[in-house]
């Protein structure tokens, strides 16, 4: 046990240190930073909302998240193999008849389910975090299919049909491959057909980890004077920018872009805001990137597109020419998920000054009900910045933390 632990532990530590260059420079600080981030994510959940099972969650999507995502990401072949393994284990059939192999199967199962349980304790959940559980469950499923083939071999010997057994084994491998290969090269577009496949997946699973961003990037990069274009998307420094030579911006700043690319999970999570998504729903996309029957990306030409109705401005006497806007609200970020009583809510407003400002202006944010009754407020300089020092035309974020009283009744505010 000690020797095995040292071999596996040493291999893991060597791979970890050798494959992560930060460990070569500051091993202690790198480990501490990683552990601190892991603790924060486990306790606080997602910085952005997550979509799961038809709902948007600002925090933990619940204990059912990983079991359900496993069902969606595994295959019918694995499901059947796991059932066969359970039967072979109960009946002590080969290859699960010996104590050593049964111990291996139980160990793999404990590891896979234990890892799933451990990951469920954290508030931040994505389906890819469960990857370490897939391989051991696949091995167990392989043992189940092995038991079925050994039983079939005994039957074939009695009936004189042994020559067909290799074909059955090959058909099994081909069936598993046939589920994955049609999704090439975007294997993450696979969803279990027994759960509804890609047609039903958008109602349950959060769709997309960058698939199709390369196609969108190449599409935009093929445009005349592409290097001078500005594109806003959820993958500012991600897969889209690797294939597009122009300037990229976060999707929050789409109002400054020539084009915007909205991905499937932007629609599901209502990012950057519900009103922004409602605005794009009224525009006609120039192109739609479809993979495995799902629309993964919508490309919008924003040149000449009208501003949405929530873009508003303030005019103040003595600042700018008469009738000119001095400060314009171009977009905002509010929680996409329902807010709970007693929760602290952060509202971020993105402001642009249209001209010189001679006064340090204050911002007052109020949360009111339909009857006009105020339940929360925040006040101060725009995120502590003196407005007289603002540069013209630069977007300034202004964040406010609003404490919602514990006894607030449900409703729209």
N, C-alpha and C positions, 0 to 999 in steps of 0.2 A: 504493500500500500504506500509506504514512504517513497520507495523508488519510483513507482508510477506517478505519484503526486509531484515529485521533483522533476521528472521528465516532462510531464504535461505543463506544470506550472512554469518551469524554466522556458519551455518553448513559447508559451503564451506571453511571458514577460519579455522575451527576446524579440518576438514579433511585434509586440506593442511598442517597445522602445525603439526598435529599428525602423519601424514603419511610420513613426510619428516624429518628424524632425524637431518639433518643439522640445521633445524629451532630450535631445542632444545638447540643447542650449540651457534650458532651465527646467530640469525634471521635477523638482519640488514645486515650483510655481505653476508649472503646467498641470500637474496632478491636482493641486489645490484649486486652480481655476476650473478644471473640469468637474471636480466634485461639488464645488459651490454652485456651478450652473445646473448640475443634475439635481441638487437639493432644491434649488429654486423652481425648476420646472416641475418636479414631483409635487411640490407643495402648492404652487400657484397656477399650474396649468398653462394653457396656451396664451401667447401674447395676442393672437388673432383668434377669432371664433372658429370653431370646427363644426363641420356638417356631419351628422350621423343619423340614420334611420328617420329621415324626413324632418329633422329639427336642427336648429343652430344652437350650439352650446358655447357660452363664454368661458366655461371651465371644464370640469371633468364630464365627459359624455356618459359615464356610468360603467358598471361592472360588466354589462353584457357586450361591451365594445369589442374586446378581443375574441371571445368565442364566436361572435357573429362574423367578424371580419375574417377569421380563419375559415369558416364555412364558405365564404365568398371567394377566397383566394386559393383554396385547395381544389382538388379535382375529384370527379366521381370515381376514378380508379383508386385514389387514396382512400376515399370513404369506404369502398367495398373491401379494400385490403385491410383496413383497420377492423372492420366487422369480422373478416375471416381470421385475423390474428386473435381476436377475442375468443372466437369459437375454438381455434386450435389450442389456445392456452387452457381453456376450460376442459377440453377433452384430452389434453396432453398428447396432441398429435405432432408428428415431426413437421417442421424443425424446432418446435417448442416443447419437446418432450423431456429434454434433459434439464437438470437443475441449473447448470451453468447458463444455458441459453434463456431459460425463463428469468434468471436473475438479470441478464442483459436487457431483456425486453421490459421488465419492470423498472429497471434503472432508467432506461430511455423515457419511459412514460412518466415517471416521477419528475425527471428533469424537464420534459416538455410542458407538463401541466404546472409544475412548480414555477417555472419561468413565467408562464402565462399569468399565474396568480400573483407573482411578485410584481410584474409590470402593471397589473390592474390596481395596485396600491397607489401608483402615481397618478397625479391629476392630468398630466400631459400625455395624450394618447394619439398615436398614428398607427395605421395598419402595418407599416414597415417595421415598427419597433418589435414586432412579434417574430421576425424572421428566424431567430435561433430555435424556435419551437418546431419549425417546419421539417427540418432534416431528420431529427429523431423520430417524428411521427411517420415520415416517409419510410424510414428503415423498418419500423414496426409494420407498416402496411406491406412492405416487401416481404417480411416474414409471413404475413398472412397469405399473400399470393403464393409464396413458396410452399406453404402447407397445402393450398388448393392444387397446385401442380403436382406435388408428390402424391396426393390422393388420386388425382387424375391419372398419374403414371401407373398406379396399381390397377386401376380399372382398365386402362389401355392394355396392360400386359395380359389380363384375363381375356380381353376381347380381341386381342391381336391387332390393335390399332395404334401401337406405340409410335409409328412413323408420323402420326398427325400431331403428336405432342409438341415437337419443336415449332410447328406452325402456330399452335395455340399460344406458346410463350412469346413468339415474335409478334403475334396479333396484339397481345397485351401491351408490349412495349410501344407498338405502333399507335395503339389507342391513346396512350398517355402522351406521346409525342404529337398526335393529331390535335390535341387540345391546346398545345402551346405554339406550335410552329406557324399556324395561320396568323398569329399576332406579330410575327417578326416584322421590323426590328424593335417594336415597342411592346415588350412582353408584359408590361404592367397594365396594358389594356385588357388583359385576360380577366374574366369573371366567371365563376362556376355556372355552367348551364343549368345545373339542378336548382340553383337559387334564382334563376331568371336571366342569367347572362348579362350581356352589355345593355340590353334593352331595359332591364329593371334596375341595374346597378345605380344609376343616378338618383333613384328615390331612396337609397339606403347608404351607399358608400360615397365618400368624398372623392371626386374624380380628378385624376391628373397629378403627376409629379414632374411636369415639364415635357411630357410627350407632346409632340406636334409643335413645340416651340422652335425647333430647328427648321421645320417646314415654313412656319410664319416668318422666321428670320430671313430665310433664303428668298421668300416671296417679296419681302420689303427691300432686301438688298438688291434685287433685280430691277428696282425702279430707277428712272433717270435721276441723277444727282443724289443717289441714296446716302452718300456721306454727309450731305447737308440736312438730311431729315432728322427729326426728333420723334422718337416712338416711346409711348408710355405703356408699361405692362407690369404684371406682378412679378416678372423675372428680370428686374433691372440689371443685376450683376449675375445673371444666371444663363440658362440655355439659350434664350433668344438673343442676348447680346453677343454670344459666341459666333453667331452666324450673320450678324447685322453690323455693318461698319459705321453707321450713323450714331447719333447720341441717343441714349436710353434714359428714361426717367421712371420713378415709381408710378404705379397706376393712380395714386392719389393726385398727382400733378398732371393729369391728362389734359387739363385746360391749356397747358403750355406746349402740347405736342401737336405734330402734324398728323400722327396716326396713334390709335390706341388699340392694343391687343388684349381682349378679355378672354380668360381661360375658363374652363368648365367650373373649376372650384371657386372662381370669383363670383359666378352666378349663384352657386350653391350657398356660399358664405356671405353673399350680399356685400362684397368688397369693391371699392373702398367705402361705400355707404349705400343704404337702401335707395336713397333718392338718386344717386349716381347710376345705380343699376336700372332704376325706372327710366332715367333719361336715355340710356343706351338702348333700352327696349324699344324706344320710339324711333331709333335711327336704323337705317338699312346697312348691314355690313357689306363692305366691298368684297370680302372673301371669307369663307368658312373652312376651317381645317377639320376634316372628318377622319377618324381612325376607328376601325373595327365597328363601324356603325354609329359611333358617338361623335358629337360635335365637341371638339376639344378646344378650339380657339376661334374667336370672331375678330376680324380685322376691320377697323373703322377709319375712314378718311375724315378727319376732323377739320380740315381746311374749309372754311366757309360754313361749318355747322353752327346752328344757333346755340347760344348759351342756354343752359337749363334755367328754369324759373327760380331756383334757390340761389343763384348767383345774384348777389345784391350789393349795394354800395351805400356809403354815408357821405353826405355833403355837409360841410360846416362853414359857417360864415368866417371870412378872413383867411381861409385855407384854400388856395387854388382859385381859378377863375369862377365867376358866378355860374352855378349849375353843374360844375365839374364834380365828379366823385373824388374824394380824397383817399378813402380806404374802401377796398372791395373784398367781400367774402367770396372766395372762388370755390372752395369745397370744405368738407368737414368729415370728421370720423366720430361716430357714436357707436355704442354697443349694438351689435347685430342681434344678439340673443336677448330674450326678455330679462329685464332688470328685476332683482328681488328686493323686497323691503329690507332696509338695514344695510344695503350694499353701497359701496363707494363707486361712483361712476365717473369715468374720465371722458370729457368731451374735448375734442381738439378741433380748432377752427384755423383755416389757412387764409391768411389775409395778405393783400397786396396793396401797397400805397401807390396811388396813381400820380402823385406829385409831392413836392416838399411839404412837410408837416411842421408847423411852428410851435405846436403844443404837445406836451406829454399827456396822451389820452389814456383814459381808464376804460376797462371793459367790464361790463356787468352782465352776468349770465344768470338767468332765472329759470327754474323748472316750475311750470304752473299746470293746473288741471283745466278742464273745460270750463269750469266756473271762474277761472282767473285766480284761484287761490294758490299762493306760492307755497311750495313744499321744500325748495332748496335754492341756494344762491351761492355764487362765487364772484369775487370782485378783485380787480387789481390791474397793473400794467400787463400788456400781452406777454405772458410767460416771463414777466420781470424785465422786459425790454422797453427802454424809453423810446417812444414813437418818433421823437425829434431826430434820433440817430438812424432811422430807417433809410435804406437806399431805395430809390425809386424803382419800381418794377420787380422787386425781389419778394418772393413768397416768405411770409413770416408765420411760423406755427404759434398758436396760442392755446395752451391747454388749461383746463379747469377741472378740478376734482370736486364732485358734488355728492354730498352725503344724503342719501335717500332715507327719510325717517322710517324706523322699524314698523310703525303702525300704518304705513301708507296703503290704502286700499288699491286693488288691481284696477287697471284702466289705462287709457292713453293720456299722456301728459305732454 
